[in-house]
Amino acid sequence: MRASFWVSVLAPLALFSHSALAAEGPATLAGADWEKWSAGNDVQNNASLQRGARNFLGYCVGCHSLKYMRYARMAQDLHITPEQLETDLLIPGDKPTDYIISPMPPADAVNWFGKAPPDLSLEARLRGTAWIYQYLKTFYADPSRTTTGVNNLRLPNSAMPHVLANLEGVKIGVFRTVEEKGSDGQVSKRQEFTGFRPGEVAGSLSEADYDGFVRDTVNFLDYVGEPAQVARRQLGIWVLLFLLAFTVIAWLLKKEYWKDVH
């Protein structure tokens, strides 16, 4: 799947023009407990990482870069053949030795979205995988957001469109009005989220398949944040075993040296 800048940026905007308006009503999709959602990713799952790389380079690289990751390093770590890399993942014009840089000019990004999309090389280390997972799963239709047509529970008023709307569809957020009395006796009202319900725009994936898509993407970003983490953890086990064995030897040696000292 080749990365397509115009598809990833403009297709969701077209969908939003037909999305249903957010309204109060019974929630038919899970979501009230969204703050407890976890990606549950595993960076040792190479198949998941390969799918995540495909997802990122197909839907995300149009706006977001991975400025610390080279295509060649990614292909080597994830066991992607040079032919697969060239055919399915490289941005046209890029070479395997290049860093993964978005083709979007920063000036255009500021003009379209109000700010340049951030580099995602260290996003998983900065925010955590649960945060990214929740972010990609909690977009909902919001007519007041005239630029993107959506809002997000994890990052309210995000400048990013729901670029995965063609896969997930556009959900409707369900809120209820809650009245609270302050210490001064004044009553204030706030909107409390209670769940999601389906919108008029359906996605091409089922809820379970979209969830898998997001988990694979989060898994890939976790890998990108520290490509050597699997090797580091495996090496760490051997280091701990060595230190344990050395401690026993040192203790026995100490006993031998001090056995005649009273």
N, C-alpha and C positions, 0 to 999 in steps of 0.2 A: 504494500500500500504506500504509494508516494504521498508525501506531505503536500497538502493543497492549501495555500494561504487564503485564497478567496473563498473556498468552500467552508473552511473552518471559521472564518470571520463573518461572512455575509449570510450563509444559510440559516444560522440560528436567528438572525435579525428578521429574516423573512417569516420564520415560524412565529415569532412573537407578535407579529401584526395580526395573527389570527387566533391568538391564545385567549382563553376564557379569562374573565375578570375574577380577581380574588373576592371571596364572599364568605360570610359566616354560614356555617352549616355543619352537619355531622361529618366527622372524619372517617373515611373508609379505608385509608392506608395508614400503616404504622408510621410513627414519627414523633409522638409526644415525648419520647425518651431519647431523642436524637443526640443529646449531649453525652450519652453513655455509649454511643456507637464506637466500635473499634475496628480497624482494618484487618487485624488478625493476619498480617502478612508474614511471609517467610522468605527471606533473601537467599535461602538455599534451594528454593524451588526454581530451577532454571527455566522450566517451561513457562511459568508465570512471568518471570523476568523478560523472556523473549516476547511474550504477548504484550507486556507493559511497554517495552521498547517500541513495538509496532503501534500501540495506542498513542504514545507520546509523539512519535514522528508523523503520525497520521492526523492528529487532532490538535496538538499543543504547540508544536514547533513553529507554526505560523506566527505566533506571538511571543513565545517564551524560548529562551536560550538555555543551554547547559554549558556555560563557558569554560568549565573545568573538565569536561568530558570529551575525549576524542572518539570519533566513530570506530577507529581501529581498536582502541582499548575496550570499548563496549562490546565489539564483535568477538574479541578474544575471550573476554570474561564470560560472555553468554553463549559461547560456542555457536556463533553465527558465521556461516561460510562467507568468503569474499563474494561469491555469486549472489547469495541472498542479500548481503549488505548493499551491493551495487544495484540490484534489481528492485528491492522492496523498501529500503530504509534511507539511502542517501538522498539528500535534497539535490535536485538537479544543479550541476555546476560545482558541487562540493567534492572533495577528495577524502578517502578514508583517513588520511592523516590530519584532517581539519578538526577543529573543535565544533561542537554542535551549536551553531549560532542561528538565531531566527533571521529570516530574510526581511522582516518588517523594519523599515527605517524608523528610528526613534521619533523623529519629528512627526511622521504620519501617525504613530501610535498616540502621541500627545494630542494631536489634532482630533483623532477619532474617539479616544477614550478618556482624555483629560490627563492621562499620565502614561508613562511607558510601562508595559508589563514587566514584572520583575524576572530576573534570572532565577531559575528553579534548581540550580545545582545543589544548593544547601538547604532547600526549603524543608525537607523532611527532618533535618537536624535542627533547624531553627524552630519550627512549629510542632513537629511530631507527626507521625503517620496518622494518628486518630484525627487530628485537626484537618489534614488534607482530605481524608476520607469523608468526614462530616461535611466539609465545604462542597465537595463534588456531589453530595447526595441531598443537599438541602436548598437547592434553587427552587423558587416558586414564582408564579406569575404575579406581577405587581404593575398595574397600569400607571401608577404615579412615577415609575422609573421610565421616563420617555425615551431615554437613550438606548437602554437594553431591554426594557419590558419585563425584567425579572428582578427579584431581590434574593438575598441569601441569609439564612439563619446564622450561620457560623461567622460570616463577615458582612454585616448589614451595609447596604448601599455600595456594594462592591462595583467597581467600574467594569468588571469583566462580564461579557455576555455569557449566557449558558451555551457554550460551544458544543456541548454534548446533547443538546435538546433533540436533535434528530434521532438519537439513540434512546434516550430516556423518555422523551415527551416533555410537556410543560405541566407540572403539577400545580395544584391550587392550595395555597396555605389556608388553613382554617384557624381563626382566632376568635376569642371571646373577650368581651369587655369586663374588666375586673375593677371594682371600686375599692379604694383604700383611703382610710382616714388617717391623716397625719397627726403629729403631736399638737398642732395648733388647732385641731378640729376641722381643718379644711379637707374636703373629699376630693381626691384626684382619681382619674381613670387611666388605665393602661390596657394595652392589648396583650393577651396571653395566648401563646401558640398552643394548639391542642392536637394538631396532626395535619396530614395531607389528604386530599381527595383528588381523583383523576381529573385532568383538564380535558378540553376538547381536542387538543393536539396530542396524539399518541406517538410513542417512539417506535423505532424498528426492533428494539430488544424487549424481552420480557423483563419484569422487575428483577428476577434472579440473575438473568444474563447481564443486565446492566450493573448489578452489584458486583458480579465477577469481573466485569470490565474495569470498574473503579478500583477494585482490590488489586488487580494486576498492575494498573497504572501507579497506584500508591507504592506497591512493592518495588517497581522500577525506580521511582524517585528515592526510595529508601536506599537502594543499591547505589544510585548515583551520588548520594550524599557521602558515602564512604565505600568505595568500590572494594577495598581490601578487608572489609569487616568480617567476612566469612573466614578468610585465611587467618586474620588476627585472632578470632575466637578459637580456631583450631590450634594455633600455635600457643595460645594462652593456656590451654589444657596441659600441653606438654611442659610448659614452663612451671606451672603449679606442681605437676608431678615431680619434676626435677628438684624444685625447692623442698618438697616434702621429703624426698629421698635424701637430699643433702642435709636436711635438718636431723634426720635419724643418724646419719653418718657422723655429723658434727657432735651430736650428743654422746654417741658411743666413744668417739675420740676424746671428748672431754672427760668421760669417766675413766678412760685408760690413763690419761695424763695425771689425773688427780687422785688415783686410787690409793697412793701411798702418802697423801697429804692429810694430816689429822688436825 
